[in-house]
Amino acid sequence: MSNYALRLPESLKQAAKRIAASDDTTMNQFFVVAIAEKISAMETAKFFEKRAASSSAASAQSAWDKVGSAAAVAQDTWTKPL
C-alpha cells in the first residue's frame, strides 16, 4: 500500500464526501473505487481496440451469423407467447 497526496478542487471534495457518506464508506474508499473503475474502463477499451485491429469484417460476420442462429433457437425454447 502506498500514499499519494491529492490536490482536489473544493467542489469535487465536497461532492466526493457527500457521495461517500451516502454510500456509507470513506472518501479514501470512494477514490480507490473510482480510480479502479476508470482504469478498468480504459484498459477494456484498449483491449477491444487491439482485438478490433486484428480482426476482419468476414470473421465478424461469421461470429454474428452464429450468434443469430443460437439466439433464435434459445428464444424459442424459453419464451412463450401470451
CORJO-V606717 format. One record per pair of residues at least 4 apart in sequence whose ideal C-beta (glycine too) atoms are under 8 Angstrom apart, sorted by the first residue. I is the first residue (numbers start at 1). J is the second residue. D is the distance in whole Angstrom. If there is no record, write none. Layout:
{{I;J;D} {I;J;D}}
This chain:
{{6;31;7} {8;12;5} {8;13;5} {8;16;8} {9;13;7} {10;14;6} {11;15;6} {12;16;6} {13;17;6} {13;27;8} {14;18;6} {15;19;6} {16;20;6} {16;27;5} {16;30;6} {16;31;7} {17;21;6} {17;27;6} {18;22;6} {19;23;6} {19;30;6} {20;25;5} {20;26;6} {20;27;5} {20;29;7} {20;30;4} {23;30;7} {25;29;4} {25;30;6} {26;30;7} {27;31;6} {28;32;6} {29;33;6} {30;34;6} {31;35;6} {32;36;6} {33;37;6} {34;38;6} {35;39;6} {36;40;6} {37;41;6} {38;42;6} {39;43;6} {40;44;6} {41;45;6} {42;46;6} {43;47;6} {44;48;7} {45;49;6} {46;50;6} {47;51;6} {48;52;6} {49;53;6} {50;54;7} {51;55;6} {55;59;5} {55;60;6} {56;60;7} {57;61;6} {58;62;6} {59;63;7} {60;64;6} {61;65;6} {62;66;7} {63;67;6} {64;68;6} {65;69;7} {66;70;6} {67;71;6} {68;72;7} {69;73;7} {70;74;6} {71;75;6} {72;76;7} {73;77;7} {74;78;7} {75;79;6}}
